[in-house]
Amino acid sequence: MKKDFTISKLIFLCFIIFFIINTGFTVKAQSWQTVFFDNFNRADSLLGTNYNTYASGSITQSGIYNNEVKVASGTSSPSYWIVNYMNDINYDTIRVSCKFRSSNANFSFSLSARDNGLTSYRGGLIAMTDTIGIYLSDNIGTLTKLAGTKANFSSSKTYFIQLTLKHSNLSYRFVEVGQTDTIFLYATNDSLHGKKVSLSGYYYGPNTTNYFDDFRIEAYAKSLGIKDITSNEFKVYPNPATDYIIMNIKDLNTTSVNLNIYNMMGKLLSSKFIKTDQQQIDVSDLSNGIYIIEIKSKNGYAKQKLIIQR
């Protein structure tokens, strides 16, 4: 009886393997997927078309400077600024993060998500009172604190901050870069369902500068099978390329697609959304070598090698 049971299990296992191989079935486990990433490693300039920036008149500088974003104020105060990410984030579970530092403690700095145009969730630091918190914030700056604690902020250090939203569960992470003494905050609220993400700062005193870098948006979503988008639907040319490539994705007008470029070590170098079925992409900042182009959408996923040769 025991032998017959073992044979039955083996037959069933063989059937499952046959089914997976012949139907192309893929187990789609959920994991954190990068939706957008920007390390600002490009020439000093404005932020570019992925962003929309608003600032009060006392902000004297706002843009990329020495491969990070610098926002500086002059001799008048108070002053404020906000950098909006232009594309909607259509996921229920997301996390938004960046690195930041500042010249002094006369400021507040925050990440915002689920912005509906009137109100957003905000995770940030009020350096003037040395506190971090999770807030409900309206578009005129009124804050309702959901959680908070002491930050132990120092203007001589660089910090990593991360705001995570999972259904009604909110969390905020605050840690000095390179250290492990992380502060976590947790709150529960389910009143907002907007799709916008932003970074912002408020300067209480004059001559204040914030710097931020490595801005990342992630979604907790299913990993899609590499065969979901075929080679006939996804083309990159010229390849080898020099300063630009043309992306051609069949029937792209039915969905939005996220484009990521990695080096051969797996490091994410750039990330952007594609809104047309044929788009020219600037790759002039890439050195000679081999890279991986990855496209992701809710309908599929694919990778292709790209050679830069000048």
Secondary structure as UniProt FT lines:
FT   HELIX           2..23
FT   STRAND          30..38
FT   TURN            49..50
FT   STRAND          51..55
FT   TURN            57..58
FT   STRAND          59..65
FT   TURN            66..67
FT   STRAND          68..73
FT   STRAND          79..85
FT   STRAND          93..102
FT   STRAND          107..115
FT   STRAND          119..126
FT   TURN            127..130
FT   STRAND          131..138
FT   TURN            139..140
FT   STRAND          143..150
FT   TURN            155..156
FT   STRAND          159..166
FT   TURN            167..168
FT   STRAND          169..176
FT   TURN            177..178
FT   STRAND          183..188
FT   STRAND          196..203
FT   STRAND          209..222
FT   TURN            226..227
FT   TURN            231..233
FT   STRAND          234..237
FT   STRAND          244..249
FT   TURN            250..251
FT   HELIX           252..254
FT   STRAND          257..263
FT   TURN            264..265
FT   STRAND          268..274
FT   STRAND          278..282
FT   TURN            284..285
FT   STRAND          289..296
FT   STRAND          301..308
//
